Amino acid sequence: MDAYYNCLNCMNKRVRILTIDGKQYEGTITDVDRKNVYLKTERNGRVQTSAFYPYGYGDQILTLSLFTLLAIALI
């Protein structure tokens, strides 16, 4: 539950998120529910979006499980 409230406090702010598997994500938290945080990334160039459409351009929304969050830092 702490991750949920931390994400709510960081809503609409630019953050860096570290997950328990060691991955880092940067972006703006756009939404939070009881299971997930939704992070709008700001990338230029090609990014992987799905198995069916392997490359996209620009911003994308990542859905991260609150269970996998290790740390959130404002940047």
MMTF fields as JSON, N, C-alpha, C and O atoms, coordinates in Angstrom:
{
  "mmtfVersion": "1.0.0",
  "mmtfProducer": "UNKNOWN",
  "numBonds": 299,
  "numAtoms": 300,
  "numGroups": 75,
  "numChains": 1,
  "numModels": 1,
  "chainsPerModel": [1],
  "groupsPerChain": [75],
  "chainIdList": ["A"],
  "bondAtomList": [4, 2, 8, 6, 12, 10, 16, 14, 20, 18, 24, 22, 28, 26, 32, 30, 36, 34, 40, 38, 44, 42, 48, 46, 52, 50, 56, 54, 60, 58, 64, 62, 68, 66, 72, 70, 76, 74, 80, 78, 84, 82, 88, 86, 92, 90, 96, 94, 100, 98, 104, 102, 108, 106, 112, 110, 116, 114, 120, 118, 124, 122, 128, 126, 132, 130, 136, 134, 140, 138, 144, 142, 148, 146, 152, 150, 156, 154, 160, 158, 164, 162, 168, 166, 172, 170, 176, 174, 180, 178, 184, 182, 188, 186, 192, 190, 196, 194, 200, 198, 204, 202, 208, 206, 212, 210, 216, 214, 220, 218, 224, 222, 228, 226, 232, 230, 236, 234, 240, 238, 244, 242, 248, 246, 252, 250, 256, 254, 260, 258, 264, 262, 268, 266, 272, 270, 276, 274, 280, 278, 284, 282, 288, 286, 292, 290, 296, 294],
  "bondOrderList": [1, 1, 1, 1, 1, 1, 1, 1, 1, 1, 1, 1, 1, 1, 1, 1, 1, 1, 1, 1, 1, 1, 1, 1, 1, 1, 1, 1, 1, 1, 1, 1, 1, 1, 1, 1, 1, 1, 1, 1, 1, 1, 1, 1, 1, 1, 1, 1, 1, 1, 1, 1, 1, 1, 1, 1, 1, 1, 1, 1, 1, 1, 1, 1, 1, 1, 1, 1, 1, 1, 1, 1, 1, 1],
  "groupList": [{"groupName": "MET", "atomNameList": ["N", "CA", "C", "O"], "elementList": ["N", "C", "C", "O"], "formalChargeList": [0, 0, 0, 0], "bondAtomList": [1, 0, 2, 1, 3, 2], "bondOrderList": [1, 1, 2], "singleLetterCode": "M", "chemCompType": "L-PEPTIDE LINKING"}, {"groupName": "ASP", "atomNameList": ["N", "CA", "C", "O"], "elementList": ["N", "C", "C", "O"], "formalChargeList": [0, 0, 0, 0], "bondAtomList": [1, 0, 2, 1, 3, 2], "bondOrderList": [1, 1, 2], "singleLetterCode": "D", "chemCompType": "L-PEPTIDE LINKING"}, {"groupName": "ALA", "atomNameList": ["N", "CA", "C", "O"], "elementList": ["N", "C", "C", "O"], "formalChargeList": [0, 0, 0, 0], "bondAtomList": [1, 0, 2, 1, 3, 2], "bondOrderList": [1, 1, 2], "singleLetterCode": "A", "chemCompType": "L-PEPTIDE LINKING"}, {"groupName": "TYR", "atomNameList": ["N", "CA", "C", "O"], "elementList": ["N", "C", "C", "O"], "formalChargeList": [0, 0, 0, 0], "bondAtomList": [1, 0, 2, 1, 3, 2], "bondOrderList": [1, 1, 2], "singleLetterCode": "Y", "chemCompType": "L-PEPTIDE LINKING"}, {"groupName": "ASN", "atomNameList": ["N", "CA", "C", "O"], "elementList": ["N", "C", "C", "O"], "formalChargeList": [0, 0, 0, 0], "bondAtomList": [1, 0, 2, 1, 3, 2], "bondOrderList": [1, 1, 2], "singleLetterCode": "N", "chemCompType": "L-PEPTIDE LINKING"}, {"groupName": "CYS", "atomNameList": ["N", "CA", "C", "O"], "elementList": ["N", "C", "C", "O"], "formalChargeList": [0, 0, 0, 0], "bondAtomList": [1, 0, 2, 1, 3, 2], "bondOrderList": [1, 1, 2], "singleLetterCode": "C", "chemCompType": "L-PEPTIDE LINKING"}, {"groupName": "LEU", "atomNameList": ["N", "CA", "C", "O"], "elementList": ["N", "C", "C", "O"], "formalChargeList": [0, 0, 0, 0], "bondAtomList": [1, 0, 2, 1, 3, 2], "bondOrderList": [1, 1, 2], "singleLetterCode": "L", "chemCompType": "L-PEPTIDE LINKING"}, {"groupName": "LYS", "atomNameList": ["N", "CA", "C", "O"], "elementList": ["N", "C", "C", "O"], "formalChargeList": [0, 0, 0, 0], "bondAtomList": [1, 0, 2, 1, 3, 2], "bondOrderList": [1, 1, 2], "singleLetterCode": "K", "chemCompType": "L-PEPTIDE LINKING"}, {"groupName": "ARG", "atomNameList": ["N", "CA", "C", "O"], "elementList": ["N", "C", "C", "O"], "formalChargeList": [0, 0, 0, 0], "bondAtomList": [1, 0, 2, 1, 3, 2], "bondOrderList": [1, 1, 2], "singleLetterCode": "R", "chemCompType": "L-PEPTIDE LINKING"}, {"groupName": "VAL", "atomNameList": ["N", "CA", "C", "O"], "elementList": ["N", "C", "C", "O"], "formalChargeList": [0, 0, 0, 0], "bondAtomList": [1, 0, 2, 1, 3, 2], "bondOrderList": [1, 1, 2], "singleLetterCode": "V", "chemCompType": "L-PEPTIDE LINKING"}, {"groupName": "ILE", "atomNameList": ["N", "CA", "C", "O"], "elementList": ["N", "C", "C", "O"], "formalChargeList": [0, 0, 0, 0], "bondAtomList": [1, 0, 2, 1, 3, 2], "bondOrderList": [1, 1, 2], "singleLetterCode": "I", "chemCompType": "L-PEPTIDE LINKING"}, {"groupName": "THR", "atomNameList": ["N", "CA", "C", "O"], "elementList": ["N", "C", "C", "O"], "formalChargeList": [0, 0, 0, 0], "bondAtomList": [1, 0, 2, 1, 3, 2], "bondOrderList": [1, 1, 2], "singleLetterCode": "T", "chemCompType": "L-PEPTIDE LINKING"}, {"groupName": "GLY", "atomNameList": ["N", "CA", "C", "O"], "elementList": ["N", "C", "C", "O"], "formalChargeList": [0, 0, 0, 0], "bondAtomList": [1, 0, 2, 1, 3, 2], "bondOrderList": [1, 1, 2], "singleLetterCode": "G", "chemCompType": "PEPTIDE LINKING"}, {"groupName": "GLN", "atomNameList": ["N", "CA", "C", "O"], "elementList": ["N", "C", "C", "O"], "formalChargeList": [0, 0, 0, 0], "bondAtomList": [1, 0, 2, 1, 3, 2], "bondOrderList": [1, 1, 2], "singleLetterCode": "Q", "chemCompType": "L-PEPTIDE LINKING"}, {"groupName": "GLU", "atomNameList": ["N", "CA", "C", "O"], "elementList": ["N", "C", "C", "O"], "formalChargeList": [0, 0, 0, 0], "bondAtomList": [1, 0, 2, 1, 3, 2], "bondOrderList": [1, 1, 2], "singleLetterCode": "E", "chemCompType": "L-PEPTIDE LINKING"}, {"groupName": "SER", "atomNameList": ["N", "CA", "C", "O"], "elementList": ["N", "C", "C", "O"], "formalChargeList": [0, 0, 0, 0], "bondAtomList": [1, 0, 2, 1, 3, 2], "bondOrderList": [1, 1, 2], "singleLetterCode": "S", "chemCompType": "L-PEPTIDE LINKING"}, {"groupName": "PHE", "atomNameList": ["N", "CA", "C", "O"], "elementList": ["N", "C", "C", "O"], "formalChargeList": [0, 0, 0, 0], "bondAtomList": [1, 0, 2, 1, 3, 2], "bondOrderList": [1, 1, 2], "singleLetterCode": "F", "chemCompType": "L-PEPTIDE LINKING"}, {"groupName": "PRO", "atomNameList": ["N", "CA", "C", "O"], "elementList": ["N", "C", "C", "O"], "formalChargeList": [0, 0, 0, 0], "bondAtomList": [1, 0, 2, 1, 3, 2], "bondOrderList": [1, 1, 2], "singleLetterCode": "P", "chemCompType": "L-PEPTIDE LINKING"}],
  "groupTypeList": [0, 1, 2, 3, 3, 4, 5, 6, 4, 5, 0, 4, 7, 8, 9, 8, 10, 6, 11, 10, 1, 12, 7, 13, 3, 14, 12, 11, 10, 11, 1, 9, 1, 8, 7, 4, 9, 3, 6, 7, 11, 14, 8, 4, 12, 8, 9, 13, 11, 15, 2, 16, 3, 17, 3, 12, 3, 12, 1, 13, 10, 6, 11, 6, 15, 6, 16, 11, 6, 6, 2, 10, 2, 6, 10],
  "groupIdList": [1, 2, 3, 4, 5, 6, 7, 8, 9, 10, 11, 12, 13, 14, 15, 16, 17, 18, 19, 20, 21, 22, 23, 24, 25, 26, 27, 28, 29, 30, 31, 32, 33, 34, 35, 36, 37, 38, 39, 40, 41, 42, 43, 44, 45, 46, 47, 48, 49, 50, 51, 52, 53, 54, 55, 56, 57, 58, 59, 60, 61, 62, 63, 64, 65, 66, 67, 68, 69, 70, 71, 72, 73, 74, 75],
  "secStructList": [7, 2, 2, 2, 2, 2, 2, 2, 2, 6, 6, 6, 1, 3, 3, 3, 3, 3, 3, 6, 6, 1, 7, 3, 3, 3, 3, 3, 3, 3, 3, 3, 7, 1, 1, 3, 3, 3, 3, 3, 3, 7, 7, 7, 1, 3, 3, 7, 7, 7, 1, 1, 1, 7, 7, 3, 3, 1, 7, 3, 3, 3, 3, 3, 3, 4, 4, 4, 3, 3, 3, 3, 3, 3, 7],
  "xCoordList": [0.81, 0.0, 0.858, 0.42, 2.075, 2.957, 3.301, 3.357, 3.536, 3.859, 2.704, 2.92, 1.492, 0.299, 0.267, 0.07, 0.458, 0.41, 1.607, 1.471, 2.774, 3.936, 3.683, 4.027, 3.085, 2.772, 1.724, 1.814, 0.732, -0.271, 0.371, -0.009, 1.34, 2.03, 2.885, 3.17, 3.297, 4.148, 3.364, 3.953, 2.05, 1.193, 1.501, 1.644, 1.603, 1.879, 3.252, 3.488, 4.155, 5.531, 6.48, 6.179, 7.626, 8.645, 9.384, 9.858, 9.482, 10.089, 11.016, 10.979, 11.829, 12.616, 12.144, 12.129, 11.753, 11.253, 12.24, 12.665, 12.597, 13.457, 12.591, 11.879, 12.663, 11.874, 12.753, 13.979, 12.113, 12.861, 13.759, 14.677, 13.512, 14.382, 15.523, 16.24, 15.701, 16.837, 16.623, 17.56, 15.438, 15.176, 14.802, 14.206, 15.168, 14.853, 13.994, 14.208, 13.019, 12.133, 12.03, 11.955, 12.026, 11.843, 10.633, 10.375, 9.893, 8.733, 7.865, 8.289, 6.632, 5.664, 4.534, 3.958, 4.215, 3.11, 1.804, 1.5, 1.032, -0.229, -1.437, -2.476, -1.31, -2.438, -1.925, -0.849, -2.697, -2.373, -3.684, -4.674, -3.683, -4.803, -4.241, -3.048, -5.042, -4.596, -3.586, -2.944, -3.437, -2.509, -1.377, -0.313, -1.577, -0.618, -0.361, -1.168, 0.81, 1.135, 1.343, 1.922, 0.865, 0.937, 1.922, 1.724, 2.984, 4.101, 4.205, 4.365, 4.114, 4.271, 5.751, 6.344, 6.344, 7.76, 7.917, 7.034, 9.039, 9.338, 10.615, 11.722, 10.433, 11.589, 11.541, 10.471, 12.698, 12.817, 13.35, 14.205, 12.864, 13.346, 12.457, 11.313, 12.981, 12.182, 12.139, 13.14, 10.959, 10.776, 9.946, 9.103, 10.167, 9.367, 8.035, 7.986, 6.936, 5.62, 4.832, 4.077, 4.975, 4.249, 4.809, 5.654, 4.326, 4.767, 4.202, 4.796, 3.055, 2.416, 2.876, 2.939, 3.195, 3.671, 5.003, 5.035, 6.102, 7.358, 7.998, 8.809, 7.681, 8.337, 7.345, 6.441, 7.523, 6.702, 7.597, 8.799, 7.022, 7.788, 7.161, 5.942, 8.005, 7.514, 7.129, 7.7, 6.139, 5.712, 4.948, 4.302, 5.032, 4.213, 3.888, 4.593, 2.814, 2.411, 2.813, 2.381, 3.64, 4.028, 3.151, 2.876, 2.715, 1.964, 2.907, 3.387, 3.167, 4.053, 3.249, 2.478, 3.429, 2.751, 3.316, 4.535, 2.457, 2.92, 3.711, 4.579, 3.418, 4.115, 5.601, 6.407, 5.985, 7.385, 8.205, 9.41, 7.579, 8.299, 9.216, 8.819, 10.444, 11.406, 11.602, 11.643, 11.724, 11.945, 11.394, 11.329, 10.994, 10.529, 11.275, 11.315, 11.873, 12.587, 12.111, 11.974, 11.861, 11.53, 12.774, 13.865, 12.615, 13.769, 13.402, 14.232],
  "yCoordList": [-1.19, 0.0, 1.261, 2.302, 1.183, 2.35, 2.808, 4.011, 1.869, 2.231, 2.992, 3.937, 2.586, 3.263, 4.726, 5.617, 4.973, 6.34, 7.17, 8.37, 6.543, 7.254, 7.691, 8.811, 6.814, 7.156, 8.264, 9.152, 8.219, 9.29, 10.637, 11.649, 10.661, 11.898, 12.423, 13.619, 11.54, 11.927, 12.1, 12.252, 12.077, 12.187, 13.467, 14.537, 13.356, 14.464, 15.087, 16.23, 14.336, 14.802, 13.85, 12.672, 14.384, 13.58, 12.756, 13.29, 11.434, 10.519, 9.52, 9.331, 8.906, 7.729, 6.602, 6.735, 5.478, 4.327, 3.178, 2.856, 2.567, 1.387, 0.204, 0.275, -0.892, -2.082, -3.121, -3.016, -4.12, -5.132, -5.982, -6.632, -5.99, -6.75, -5.889, -6.32, -4.662, -3.816, -2.894, -2.201, -2.856, -1.975, -0.584, -0.421, 0.431, 1.815, 2.405, 2.133, 3.214, 3.879, 5.341, 5.653, 6.245, 7.668, 8.161, 7.741, 9.052, 9.628, 10.35, 10.65, 10.624, 11.333, 10.387, 9.735, 10.312, 9.46, 10.123, 11.24, 9.414, 9.961, 9.425, 10.083, 8.221, 7.629, 6.536, 5.978, 6.235, 5.169, 4.505, 5.183, 3.173, 2.463, 1.526, 1.592, 0.68, -0.157, -1.225, -1.827, -1.469, -2.504, -1.982, -2.599, -0.856, -0.393, 1.098, 1.868, 1.478, 2.881, 3.047, 2.181, 4.165, 4.429, 5.573, 6.685, 5.278, 6.192, 6.609, 5.765, 7.909, 8.437, 8.696, 9.562, 7.938, 8.11, 9.112, 9.266, 9.783, 10.767, 10.335, 10.639, 9.626, 9.107, 9.614, 9.752, 9.884, 10.224, 8.998, 8.29, 8.744, 7.599, 6.399, 6.519, 5.236, 4.023, 3.4, 3.358, 2.917, 2.208, 0.975, 0.977, -0.074, -1.28, -1.08, -0.686, -1.361, -1.119, -2.395, -2.463, -3.413, -4.662, -5.728, -5.449, -6.951, -8.045, -7.904, -8.397, -7.235, -7.12, -5.9, -5.939, -4.835, -3.608, -3.262, -2.483, -3.835, -3.797, -2.434, -2.291, -1.443, -0.155, 0.981, 0.963, 1.988, 3.182, 4.394, 4.254, 5.57, 6.794, 7.67, 7.678, 8.415, 9.402, 8.832, 7.848, 9.476, 9.13, 7.811, 7.441, 7.125, 5.935, 5.839, 6.403, 5.12, 4.918, 3.503, 2.524, 3.406, 2.114, 1.802, 2.679, 0.563, 0.11, -0.741, -1.78, -0.302, -1.02, -1.477, -0.704, -2.711, -3.245, -2.611, -2.514, -2.182, -1.618, -2.642, -2.272, -3.93, -4.997, -5.04, -5.463, -4.608, -4.696, -3.456, -3.443, -2.402, -1.163, -1.291, -1.794, -0.828, -0.815, 0.594, 0.803, 1.572, 2.955, 3.911, 3.591, 5.106, 6.183, 7.44, 7.773, 8.143, 9.373, 10.474, 10.26, 11.644, 12.809, 13.257, 13.274, 13.623, 14.145, 15.452, 16.051],
  "zCoordList": [0.0, 0.0, 0.0, -0.49, 0.544, 0.564, -0.844, -1.101, -1.766, -3.149, -3.787, -4.546, -3.482, -4.005, -3.569, -4.395, -2.293, -1.773, -2.239, -2.479, -2.367, -2.906, -4.343, -4.722, -5.142, -6.526, -6.593, -7.441, -5.705, -5.671, -5.371, -5.96, -4.46, -4.109, -5.255, -5.318, -6.16, -7.293, -8.59, -9.66, -8.494, -9.676, -10.453, -9.86, -11.783, -12.701, -12.491, -12.883, -11.876, -11.681, -12.405, -12.596, -12.8, -13.474, -12.431, -11.428, -12.677, -11.707, -12.401, -13.617, -11.588, -11.992, -11.091, -9.867, -11.714, -10.966, -11.119, -12.229, -10.006, -9.982, -9.551, -8.55, -10.326, -10.005, -9.322, -9.329, -8.736, -7.989, -8.881, -8.382, -10.199, -11.1, -11.646, -12.549, -11.104, -11.451, -12.638, -13.035, -13.219, -14.353, -13.865, -12.801, -14.676, -14.355, -15.457, -16.639, -15.062, -16.004, -15.595, -14.406, -16.584, -16.326, -17.08, -18.208, -16.454, -17.103, -16.093, -14.977, -16.513, -15.688, -15.32, -16.191, -14.036, -13.589, -14.006, -13.589, -14.839, -15.332, -14.578, -14.526, -13.985, -13.27, -12.349, -12.568, -11.32, -10.375, -9.975, -9.696, -9.948, -9.351, -8.286, -7.991, -7.716, -6.592, -6.998, -6.137, -8.31, -8.767, -9.644, -9.693, -10.343, -11.341, -11.243, -10.722, -11.772, -11.982, -13.487, -14.143, -14.021, -15.457, -15.673, -15.183, -16.414, -16.587, -18.042, -18.925, -18.295, -19.647, -19.87, -19.227, -20.787, -21.085, -22.21, -23.054, -22.21, -23.245, -23.934, -23.49, -25.02, -25.754, -27.178, -27.771, -27.711, -29.132, -29.847, -29.314, -31.029, -31.782, -31.614, -31.176, -31.962, -31.964, -30.578, -29.863, -30.217, -28.957, -29.22, -30.116, -28.461, -28.614, -27.912, -26.747, -28.649, -28.075, -27.84, -26.87, -28.69, -28.488, -29.417, -30.267, -29.243, -30.098, -31.51, -32.468, -31.641, -32.947, -33.725, -34.954, -33.04, -33.67, -33.009, -32.057, -33.504, -32.756, -32.552, -31.638, -33.341, -33.149, -33.244, -34.078, -32.368, -32.392, -32.201, -31.975, -32.291, -32.137, -31.07, -30.899, -30.347, -29.404, -28.056, -27.587, -27.44, -26.087, -26.076, -27.056, -24.971, -24.76, -23.28, -22.444, -22.958, -21.566, -21.158, -21.767, -20.124, -19.574, -18.374, -17.555, -18.269, -17.103, -16.256, -16.708, -15.039, -14.131, -12.917, -12.35, -12.528, -11.358, -10.094, -9.946, -9.189, -7.918, -7.115, -6.326, -7.31, -6.594, -6.941, -6.112, -8.154, -8.588, -8.28, -8.532, -7.735, -7.487, -6.276, -5.225, -6.446, -5.354, -4.82, -3.607, -5.736, -5.327, -6.369, -7.555, -5.903, -6.774, -6.345, -5.161, -7.323, -7.031, -7.966, -9.17, -7.411, -8.238, -8.971, -8.401, -10.241, -11.001, -11.665, -12.349]
}
